[in-house]
Amino acid sequence: MALVTVALLQLVSHGSDQEENLRKGEAFCRQARDRGADIALFPEMWNIGYTLPKPDDLSGRRDLHRQAIDTGGPFVSHFQTLARELRMAIALTYLQAWECAPRCTVSLFDRHGALRLTYAKVHTCDFDTEIALTPGNDFCVCSLDTAAGEVKVGAMICFDREFPESARILMLQGAELILTPNSCELEQNRLTQFRTRACENMLGVAMANYAAPQENGHSVAYDGIAFDEHEGSRDMCLVEAGADEGVYLAHFDMDRLRRYRSTEGWGNAYRKPRCYGLLISEVVEPPFIRADARR
């Protein structure tokens, strides 16, 4: 079996204390590697523990700019070096310095310390604190070298997963596994959405959330294989954490997933794109008009 193990780092942050977050993040990465992980996945915006100002807090927004860091800066480079030392890929999340306003970003370093992708959250929560951020403008997939061979990996962040288009585009770009940093309550409806993304695209999904009391934990992974070899329904859940801090491991059988993807009817097998033109229309009709929405 070509098993790829993703460690969901379900943590409580030290808020905006970046030095403490760095130390804690390293310690949990080392624990993940000791337990055999191929990839370590952080919750959303780890360097500042997802501490954002309220939309009307102008002083807080100025502070936010000062807390933003560069992809090539010491915080991110520390984990790049750590990935090389541990021979483990690390999906590090952070508030990325950007022109005008910072971005909510994840960078994936492979087990050799090479930067494989940097993705900025496309679907920012413009109805809340993330109005202070610059949205990303694209989705991307990379080839990740693992001990089990090459895996096509994409990323989406928190609110992105609530839009089926995010995972769909990643699937169309060849993703077999989607890494999803998160920072919000994971209740049954959001978990069901996430399970559906795995099922409808026939790919693995892994999500790391903050532990209680910062959020409610429930970091989760689904392998995307909805039916067994005898067409019997099966539970796709590989792991679902409780509320507590910890390293939670999800073992993805890539060989089995690839066999499944080559025969079943979801993904891109029977789609009818010629009928989907309205999906890219920018016209918004009631009841979905929102004054704070950015297109």
ZALUMVO-139692 format. One record per residue (C-alpha): residue number from 0; residue in three letters; chain; x, y, z. Coordinates in pm, 1 decimal, padded with zeros to 6 digits. Layout:
<nodes>
+------+------+-------+----------+----------+----------+
: resi : resn : chain :       c1 :       c2 :       c3 :
+------+------+-------+----------+----------+----------+
:  NUM :  ALA :     A :        X :        Y :        Z :
...
+------+------+-------+----------+----------+----------+
</nodes>
This chain:
<nodes>
+------+------+-------+----------+----------+----------+
: resi : resn : chain :       c1 :       c2 :       c3 :
+------+------+-------+----------+----------+----------+
:    0 :  MET :     A :  00000.0 :  00000.0 :  00000.0 :
:    1 :  ALA :     A :  00110.3 :  00355.8 : -00072.9 :
:    2 :  LEU :     A :  00012.3 :  00503.3 :  00264.5 :
:    3 :  VAL :     A :  00044.6 :  00878.2 :  00318.0 :
:    4 :  THR :     A :  00000.4 :  00988.2 :  00678.6 :
:    5 :  VAL :     A : -00122.8 :  01339.9 :  00752.6 :
:    6 :  ALA :     A : -00084.3 :  01473.5 :  01107.2 :
:    7 :  LEU :     A : -00364.6 :  01711.5 :  01202.1 :
:    8 :  LEU :     A : -00207.6 :  01949.9 :  01453.9 :
:    9 :  GLN :     A : -00502.6 :  02043.3 :  01673.8 :
:   10 :  LEU :     A : -00361.0 :  02316.8 :  01894.0 :
:   11 :  VAL :     A : -00439.7 :  02610.2 :  02120.5 :
:   12 :  SER :     A : -00230.2 :  02909.2 :  02018.7 :
:   13 :  HIS :     A : -00044.3 :  03167.0 :  02224.8 :
:   14 :  GLY :     A : -00244.6 :  03438.0 :  02051.0 :
:   15 :  SER :     A : -00029.2 :  03692.6 :  01871.8 :
:   16 :  ASP :     A :  00289.7 :  03582.9 :  02052.2 :
:   17 :  GLN :     A :  00471.9 :  03459.1 :  01744.8 :
:   18 :  GLU :     A :  00779.6 :  03334.2 :  01928.3 :
:   19 :  GLU :     A :  00572.3 :  03105.6 :  02149.3 :
:   20 :  ASN :     A :  00367.6 :  02987.7 :  01852.1 :
:   21 :  LEU :     A :  00690.1 :  02903.7 :  01669.6 :
:   22 :  ARG :     A :  00820.3 :  02700.4 :  01963.9 :
:   23 :  LYS :     A :  00492.6 :  02517.3 :  02014.8 :
:   24 :  GLY :     A :  00451.9 :  02452.5 :  01644.2 :
:   25 :  GLU :     A :  00798.5 :  02301.1 :  01621.9 :
:   26 :  ALA :     A :  00735.7 :  02076.3 :  01922.3 :
:   27 :  PHE :     A :  00415.6 :  01939.6 :  01769.5 :
:   28 :  CYS :     A :  00583.4 :  01888.9 :  01431.5 :
:   29 :  ARG :     A :  00851.5 :  01682.4 :  01602.8 :
:   30 :  GLN :     A :  00585.2 :  01478.4 :  01778.4 :
:   31 :  ALA :     A :  00409.0 :  01422.8 :  01445.8 :
:   32 :  ARG :     A :  00728.1 :  01298.1 :  01283.1 :
:   33 :  ASP :     A :  00804.5 :  01068.9 :  01576.7 :
:   34 :  ARG :     A :  00463.7 :  00910.4 :  01515.0 :
:   35 :  GLY :     A :  00535.8 :  00851.3 :  01146.9 :
:   36 :  ALA :     A :  00367.2 :  01146.7 :  00975.5 :
:   37 :  ASP :     A :  00450.4 :  01234.1 :  00615.3 :
:   38 :  ILE :     A :  00273.3 :  01572.8 :  00629.8 :
:   39 :  ALA :     A :  00201.9 :  01801.7 :  00926.8 :
:   40 :  LEU :     A : -00094.8 :  02038.4 :  00888.3 :
:   41 :  PHE :     A : -00145.9 :  02348.9 :  01103.5 :
:   42 :  PRO :     A : -00475.6 :  02522.2 :  01182.2 :
:   43 :  GLU :     A : -00545.3 :  02853.1 :  01009.6 :
:   44 :  MET :     A : -00308.7 :  03151.7 :  01049.2 :
:   45 :  TRP :     A : -00085.9 :  02985.0 :  01306.4 :
:   46 :  ASN :     A :  00177.1 :  03257.6 :  01349.5 :
:   47 :  ILE :     A : -00076.1 :  03488.0 :  01520.7 :
:   48 :  GLY :     A : -00320.4 :  03220.0 :  01636.3 :
:   49 :  TYR :     A : -00596.7 :  03361.1 :  01419.4 :
:   50 :  THR :     A : -00629.5 :  03678.1 :  01628.9 :
:   51 :  LEU :     A : -00793.7 :  03940.6 :  01406.7 :
:   52 :  PRO :     A : -00938.3 :  04283.2 :  01493.2 :
:   53 :  LYS :     A : -01306.6 :  04363.6 :  01468.7 :
:   54 :  PRO :     A : -01404.1 :  04525.9 :  01136.8 :
:   55 :  ASP :     A : -01438.2 :  04874.6 :  01294.2 :
:   56 :  ASP :     A : -01112.0 :  04855.3 :  01496.2 :
:   57 :  LEU :     A : -00879.0 :  05081.5 :  01296.1 :
:   58 :  SER :     A : -00598.6 :  05061.5 :  01553.9 :
:   59 :  GLY :     A : -00623.2 :  04684.3 :  01546.0 :
:   60 :  ARG :     A : -00592.7 :  04688.5 :  01167.8 :
:   61 :  ARG :     A : -00269.1 :  04886.1 :  01191.9 :
:   62 :  ASP :     A : -00135.8 :  04631.5 :  01439.9 :
:   63 :  LEU :     A : -00237.1 :  04354.2 :  01203.2 :
:   64 :  HIS :     A : -00013.2 :  04497.3 :  00932.1 :
:   65 :  ARG :     A :  00279.1 :  04494.9 :  01174.6 :
:   66 :  GLN :     A :  00214.3 :  04130.0 :  01262.6 :
:   67 :  ALA :     A :  00213.0 :  04013.8 :  00899.2 :
:   68 :  ILE :     A :  00523.4 :  03823.7 :  00790.8 :
:   69 :  ASP :     A :  00699.0 :  03748.2 :  00462.0 :
:   70 :  THR :     A :  00710.0 :  03402.3 :  00308.7 :
:   71 :  GLY :     A :  01089.0 :  03430.5 :  00304.2 :
:   72 :  GLY :     A :  01112.0 :  03566.5 :  00659.6 :
:   73 :  PRO :     A :  01249.0 :  03393.0 :  00971.0 :
:   74 :  PHE :     A :  00921.1 :  03245.1 :  01101.2 :
:   75 :  VAL :     A :  00837.5 :  03067.5 :  00775.9 :
:   76 :  SER :     A :  01200.6 :  02980.9 :  00701.6 :
:   77 :  HIS :     A :  01225.9 :  02812.7 :  01042.1 :
:   78 :  PHE :     A :  00963.1 :  02559.5 :  00941.9 :
:   79 :  GLN :     A :  01117.1 :  02518.2 :  00598.3 :
:   80 :  THR :     A :  01441.2 :  02416.1 :  00767.9 :
:   81 :  LEU :     A :  01249.1 :  02195.4 :  01009.8 :
:   82 :  ALA :     A :  01078.9 :  02013.8 :  00719.9 :
:   83 :  ARG :     A :  01421.3 :  01934.9 :  00575.2 :
:   84 :  GLU :     A :  01556.6 :  01820.6 :  00913.3 :
:   85 :  LEU :     A :  01258.5 :  01596.9 :  00991.9 :
:   86 :  ARG :     A :  01219.5 :  01469.2 :  00635.3 :
:   87 :  MET :     A :  00849.3 :  01556.3 :  00668.3 :
:   88 :  ALA :     A :  00634.5 :  01791.9 :  00464.9 :
:   89 :  ILE :     A :  00490.7 :  02083.2 :  00665.0 :
:   90 :  ALA :     A :  00184.4 :  02286.6 :  00568.5 :
:   91 :  LEU :     A :  00247.1 :  02608.3 :  00763.3 :
:   92 :  THR :     A : -00017.7 :  02877.3 :  00797.5 :
:   93 :  TYR :     A :  00043.6 :  03245.2 :  00864.4 :
:   94 :  LEU :     A : -00065.9 :  03604.4 :  00812.9 :
:   95 :  GLN :     A :  00128.4 :  03694.7 :  00499.7 :
:   96 :  ALA :     A :  00251.8 :  04049.0 :  00438.9 :
:   97 :  TRP :     A :  00094.7 :  04179.7 :  00119.7 :
:   98 :  GLU :     A :  00047.1 :  04506.2 : -00062.3 :
:   99 :  CYS :     A : -00244.9 :  04709.3 :  00082.9 :
:  100 :  ALA :     A : -00358.2 :  04440.1 :  00328.9 :
:  101 :  PRO :     A : -00219.6 :  04103.8 :  00448.3 :
:  102 :  ARG :     A : -00339.2 :  03762.5 :  00333.7 :
:  103 :  CYS :     A : -00440.8 :  03440.5 :  00510.2 :
:  104 :  THR :     A : -00188.9 :  03195.4 :  00366.8 :
:  105 :  VAL :     A : -00056.8 :  02840.7 :  00377.0 :
:  106 :  SER :     A :  00283.8 :  02736.0 :  00242.3 :
:  107 :  LEU :     A :  00363.8 :  02369.8 :  00185.4 :
:  108 :  PHE :     A :  00725.8 :  02259.0 :  00219.3 :
:  109 :  ASP :     A :  00818.5 :  01909.8 :  00108.1 :
:  110 :  ARG :     A :  01036.7 :  01666.7 :  00302.5 :
:  111 :  HIS :     A :  01345.2 :  01812.2 :  00131.7 :
:  112 :  GLY :     A :  01258.6 :  02165.7 :  00247.7 :
:  113 :  ALA :     A :  01151.9 :  02283.9 : -00098.6 :
:  114 :  LEU :     A :  00855.7 :  02520.7 : -00123.4 :
:  115 :  ARG :     A :  00591.3 :  02337.2 : -00327.0 :
:  116 :  LEU :     A :  00298.5 :  02579.7 : -00307.8 :
:  117 :  THR :     A :  00182.1 :  02899.2 : -00140.6 :
:  118 :  TYR :     A : -00192.9 :  02954.0 : -00136.1 :
:  119 :  ALA :     A : -00389.4 :  03254.4 : -00005.6 :
:  120 :  LYS :     A : -00749.6 :  03212.3 :  00108.1 :
:  121 :  VAL :     A : -00986.3 :  03303.2 : -00175.2 :
:  122 :  HIS :     A : -01315.4 :  03307.6 :  00017.5 :
:  123 :  THR :     A : -01235.2 :  03553.5 :  00295.5 :
:  124 :  CYS :     A : -01511.8 :  03604.7 :  00553.5 :
:  125 :  ASP :     A : -01592.4 :  03958.5 :  00440.2 :
:  126 :  PHE :     A : -01894.8 :  03970.8 :  00670.4 :
:  127 :  ASP :     A : -01659.9 :  03963.9 :  00970.9 :
:  128 :  THR :     A : -01298.7 :  04024.9 :  01072.6 :
:  129 :  GLU :     A : -01147.0 :  03906.2 :  00744.6 :
:  130 :  ILE :     A : -01266.8 :  04218.4 :  00565.6 :
:  131 :  ALA :     A : -00923.2 :  04346.4 :  00678.6 :
:  132 :  LEU :     A : -00748.1 :  04089.6 :  00454.8 :
:  133 :  THR :     A : -00665.4 :  04066.9 :  00085.4 :
:  134 :  PRO :     A : -00836.4 :  03765.5 : -00073.7 :
:  135 :  GLY :     A : -00636.5 :  03524.7 : -00286.7 :
:  136 :  ASN :     A : -00723.6 :  03498.3 : -00652.9 :
:  137 :  ASP :     A : -00647.0 :  03140.7 : -00756.5 :
:  138 :  PHE :     A : -00630.5 :  02777.4 : -00648.8 :
:  139 :  CYS :     A : -00323.8 :  02563.3 : -00705.2 :
:  140 :  VAL :     A : -00205.7 :  02202.9 : -00694.6 :
:  141 :  CYS :     A :  00148.9 :  02073.5 : -00658.6 :
:  142 :  SER :     A :  00328.1 :  01742.1 : -00686.8 :
:  143 :  LEU :     A :  00451.0 :  01641.6 : -00341.5 :
:  144 :  ASP :     A :  00730.0 :  01387.5 : -00307.6 :
:  145 :  THR :     A :  00656.0 :  01151.5 : -00017.2 :
:  146 :  ALA :     A :  00803.6 :  00823.6 :  00102.4 :
:  147 :  ALA :     A :  00501.9 :  00655.4 : -00062.1 :
:  148 :  GLY :     A :  00565.5 :  00829.0 : -00394.6 :
:  149 :  GLU :     A :  00437.6 :  01142.2 : -00562.0 :
:  150 :  VAL :     A :  00098.8 :  01279.2 : -00451.6 :
:  151 :  LYS :     A : -00095.9 :  01564.8 : -00610.6 :
:  152 :  VAL :     A : -00182.4 :  01803.5 : -00326.9 :
:  153 :  GLY :     A : -00399.6 :  02115.4 : -00318.2 :
:  154 :  ALA :     A : -00508.6 :  02351.6 : -00042.0 :
:  155 :  MET :     A : -00814.0 :  02544.5 :  00065.6 :
:  156 :  ILE :     A : -00863.9 :  02735.4 :  00391.1 :
:  157 :  CYS :     A : -01162.7 :  02733.2 :  00627.6 :
:  158 :  PHE :     A : -01450.4 :  02922.8 :  00453.2 :
:  159 :  ASP :     A : -01320.4 :  02801.3 :  00115.0 :
:  160 :  ARG :     A : -01447.1 :  02450.9 :  00193.1 :
:  161 :  GLU :     A : -01805.2 :  02581.1 :  00223.3 :
:  162 :  PHE :     A : -01805.3 :  02650.7 : -00151.1 :
:  163 :  PRO :     A : -01815.2 :  02337.0 : -00368.8 :
:  164 :  GLU :     A : -01627.2 :  02524.0 : -00642.0 :
:  165 :  SER :     A : -01306.6 :  02531.2 : -00434.6 :
:  166 :  ALA :     A : -01261.1 :  02155.1 : -00410.0 :
:  167 :  ARG :     A : -01401.4 :  02107.3 : -00760.9 :
:  168 :  ILE :     A : -01136.9 :  02329.7 : -00918.2 :
:  169 :  LEU :     A : -00863.0 :  02155.7 : -00720.7 :
:  170 :  MET :     A : -00993.6 :  01818.8 : -00841.8 :
:  171 :  LEU :     A : -00994.1 :  01945.0 : -01201.1 :
:  172 :  GLN :     A : -00631.5 :  02052.4 : -01152.7 :
:  173 :  GLY :     A : -00545.4 :  01695.4 : -01054.7 :
:  174 :  ALA :     A : -00557.4 :  01705.4 : -00674.5 :
:  175 :  GLU :     A : -00574.4 :  01370.6 : -00497.5 :
:  176 :  LEU :     A : -00547.7 :  01519.5 : -00148.4 :
:  177 :  ILE :     A : -00664.2 :  01858.9 : -00019.3 :
:  178 :  LEU :     A : -00512.8 :  02011.5 :  00294.9 :
:  179 :  THR :     A : -00749.4 :  02244.2 :  00482.8 :
:  180 :  PRO :     A : -00637.2 :  02467.1 :  00771.7 :
:  181 :  ASN :     A : -00936.3 :  02585.4 :  00975.6 :
:  182 :  SER :     A : -01042.2 :  02823.8 :  01251.6 :
:  183 :  CYS :     A : -01411.0 :  02803.1 :  01339.1 :
:  184 :  GLU :     A : -01659.8 :  02575.6 :  01511.0 :
:  185 :  LEU :     A : -01678.4 :  02242.5 :  01334.1 :
:  186 :  GLU :     A : -02036.0 :  02131.6 :  01394.0 :
:  187 :  GLN :     A : -02230.6 :  01863.8 :  01207.1 :
:  188 :  ASN :     A : -02326.0 :  02077.1 :  00908.2 :
:  189 :  ARG :     A : -01971.2 :  02194.0 :  00833.8 :
:  190 :  LEU :     A : -01840.9 :  01841.5 :  00885.9 :
:  191 :  THR :     A : -02105.8 :  01709.8 :  00647.0 :
:  192 :  GLN :     A : -02006.3 :  01970.1 :  00388.1 :
:  193 :  PHE :     A : -01645.9 :  01860.2 :  00416.7 :
:  194 :  ARG :     A : -01734.1 :  01492.2 :  00383.8 :
:  195 :  THR :     A : -01932.4 :  01580.6 :  00071.3 :
:  196 :  ARG :     A : -01630.1 :  01755.1 : -00084.6 :
:  197 :  ALA :     A : -01438.0 :  01428.6 : -00049.6 :
:  198 :  CYS :     A : -01721.8 :  01216.6 : -00188.1 :
:  199 :  GLU :     A : -01819.3 :  01426.5 : -00490.1 :
:  200 :  ASN :     A : -01459.4 :  01474.7 : -00604.0 :
:  201 :  MET :     A : -01326.0 :  01131.4 : -00505.1 :
:  202 :  LEU :     A : -01024.7 :  01270.9 : -00322.6 :
:  203 :  GLY :     A : -00883.1 :  01277.2 :  00026.7 :
:  204 :  VAL :     A : -00942.0 :  01577.7 :  00249.9 :
:  205 :  ALA :     A : -00769.9 :  01663.5 :  00578.4 :
:  206 :  MET :     A : -00863.1 :  01953.8 :  00807.2 :
:  207 :  ALA :     A : -00682.7 :  02086.1 :  01116.8 :
:  208 :  ASN :     A : -00878.3 :  02308.5 :  01357.2 :
:  209 :  TYR :     A : -00793.1 :  02482.6 :  01684.2 :
:  210 :  ALA :     A : -00855.7 :  02285.1 :  02003.1 :
:  211 :  ALA :     A : -01090.3 :  02397.0 :  02280.5 :
:  212 :  PRO :     A : -01131.0 :  02649.5 :  02423.9 :
:  213 :  GLN :     A : -01006.0 :  02848.3 :  02123.5 :
:  214 :  GLU :     A : -01239.7 :  02654.8 :  01893.1 :
:  215 :  ASN :     A : -01406.4 :  02317.0 :  01937.1 :
:  216 :  GLY :     A : -01148.0 :  02088.8 :  01776.6 :
:  217 :  HIS :     A : -01300.2 :  01806.5 :  01567.9 :
:  218 :  SER :     A : -01014.8 :  01810.9 :  01319.2 :
:  219 :  VAL :     A : -01111.6 :  01549.4 :  01062.6 :
:  220 :  ALA :     A : -01003.8 :  01357.6 :  00753.6 :
:  221 :  TYR :     A : -01201.8 :  01165.3 :  00490.9 :
:  222 :  ASP :     A : -01041.2 :  00938.7 :  00233.3 :
:  223 :  GLY :     A : -01291.5 :  01001.4 : -00050.8 :
:  224 :  ILE :     A : -01370.5 :  00631.0 : -00106.2 :
:  225 :  ALA :     A : -01747.6 :  00609.3 : -00060.4 :
:  226 :  PHE :     A : -01793.1 :  00247.0 : -00171.1 :
:  227 :  ASP :     A : -01591.2 : -00068.1 : -00124.3 :
:  228 :  GLU :     A : -01488.1 : -00319.8 : -00390.6 :
:  229 :  HIS :     A : -01831.8 : -00487.1 : -00366.1 :
:  230 :  GLU :     A : -02020.4 : -00155.6 : -00411.6 :
:  231 :  GLY :     A : -02111.0 : -00151.2 : -00045.1 :
:  232 :  SER :     A : -02132.3 :  00188.7 :  00125.1 :
:  233 :  ARG :     A : -01843.5 :  00259.2 :  00360.8 :
:  234 :  ASP :     A : -01753.5 :  00524.7 :  00615.7 :
:  235 :  MET :     A : -01493.7 :  00756.7 :  00459.2 :
:  236 :  CYS :     A : -01385.0 :  00900.4 :  00795.8 :
:  237 :  LEU :     A : -01022.1 :  00822.0 :  00878.2 :
:  238 :  VAL :     A : -01009.3 :  01022.2 :  01200.1 :
:  239 :  GLU :     A : -01220.4 :  01276.9 :  01385.7 :
:  240 :  ALA :     A : -01069.2 :  01439.7 :  01693.0 :
:  241 :  GLY :     A : -01252.6 :  01545.0 :  02002.2 :
:  242 :  ALA :     A : -01200.5 :  01888.3 :  02157.2 :
:  243 :  ASP :     A : -00857.0 :  01835.8 :  02312.4 :
:  244 :  GLU :     A : -00513.5 :  01937.9 :  02190.1 :
:  245 :  GLY :     A : -00315.0 :  01670.0 :  02017.3 :
:  246 :  VAL :     A : -00164.8 :  01521.8 :  01703.0 :
:  247 :  TYR :     A : -00427.7 :  01322.4 :  01515.3 :
:  248 :  LEU :     A : -00311.7 :  01092.5 :  01235.9 :
:  249 :  ALA :     A : -00495.5 :  01015.9 :  00912.3 :
:  250 :  HIS :     A : -00360.4 :  00734.8 :  00693.7 :
:  251 :  PHE :     A : -00452.1 :  00773.9 :  00326.4 :
:  252 :  ASP :     A : -00422.5 :  00462.4 :  00106.3 :
:  253 :  MET :     A : -00332.9 :  00630.6 : -00222.0 :
:  254 :  ASP :     A : -00329.8 :  00307.6 : -00425.6 :
:  255 :  ARG :     A : -00683.7 :  00223.1 : -00320.4 :
:  256 :  LEU :     A : -00799.5 :  00579.3 : -00384.6 :
:  257 :  ARG :     A : -00649.3 :  00576.9 : -00733.8 :
:  258 :  ARG :     A : -00816.7 :  00248.2 : -00821.7 :
:  259 :  TYR :     A : -01147.3 :  00386.2 : -00697.8 :
:  260 :  ARG :     A : -01108.5 :  00709.7 : -00894.7 :
:  261 :  SER :     A : -01045.2 :  00515.0 : -01215.3 :
:  262 :  THR :     A : -01385.7 :  00341.6 : -01209.7 :
:  263 :  GLU :     A : -01647.9 :  00539.6 : -01014.5 :
:  264 :  GLY :     A : -01880.2 :  00802.5 : -01158.9 :
:  265 :  TRP :     A : -01806.0 :  01121.7 : -00964.8 :
:  266 :  GLY :     A : -01518.3 :  01365.5 : -01009.5 :
:  267 :  ASN :     A : -01489.9 :  01466.3 : -01372.8 :
:  268 :  ALA :     A : -01621.4 :  01143.2 : -01526.6 :
:  269 :  TYR :     A : -01974.3 :  01247.2 : -01629.3 :
:  270 :  ARG :     A : -01986.2 :  01623.1 : -01580.6 :
:  271 :  LYS :     A : -02163.3 :  01845.7 : -01837.5 :
:  272 :  PRO :     A : -01965.1 :  02173.9 : -01828.2 :
:  273 :  ARG :     A : -02156.1 :  02314.2 : -02127.4 :
:  274 :  CYS :     A : -02457.5 :  02349.9 : -01898.4 :
:  275 :  TYR :     A : -02278.9 :  02529.9 : -01616.4 :
:  276 :  GLY :     A : -02225.9 :  02877.0 : -01763.5 :
:  277 :  LEU :     A : -02427.2 :  03050.0 : -01491.7 :
:  278 :  LEU :     A : -02173.9 :  02932.7 : -01233.0 :
:  279 :  ILE :     A : -01923.2 :  03195.0 : -01350.2 :
:  280 :  SER :     A : -02173.4 :  03481.2 : -01375.7 :
:  281 :  GLU :     A : -02098.4 :  03773.8 : -01142.2 :
:  282 :  VAL :     A : -02463.8 :  03880.8 : -01127.6 :
:  283 :  VAL :     A : -02610.6 :  03849.3 : -00777.3 :
:  284 :  GLU :     A : -02985.2 :  03856.3 : -00723.0 :
:  285 :  PRO :     A : -03188.3 :  03883.6 : -00400.7 :
:  286 :  PRO :     A : -03187.9 :  03729.3 : -00144.2 :
:  287 :  PHE :     A : -02805.4 :  03696.2 : -00179.1 :
:  288 :  ILE :     A : -02704.2 :  04060.3 : -00218.2 :
:  289 :  ARG :     A : -02457.7 :  04163.5 :  00055.3 :
:  290 :  ALA :     A : -02310.3 :  04512.8 :  00073.9 :
:  291 :  ASP :     A : -01980.2 :  04384.8 :  00216.4 :
:  292 :  ALA :     A : -01921.7 :  04107.1 : -00039.5 :
:  293 :  ARG :     A : -01613.5 :  04139.5 : -00257.9 :
:  294 :  ARG :     A : -01629.2 :  03975.4 : -00599.8 :
+------+------+-------+----------+----------+----------+
</nodes>
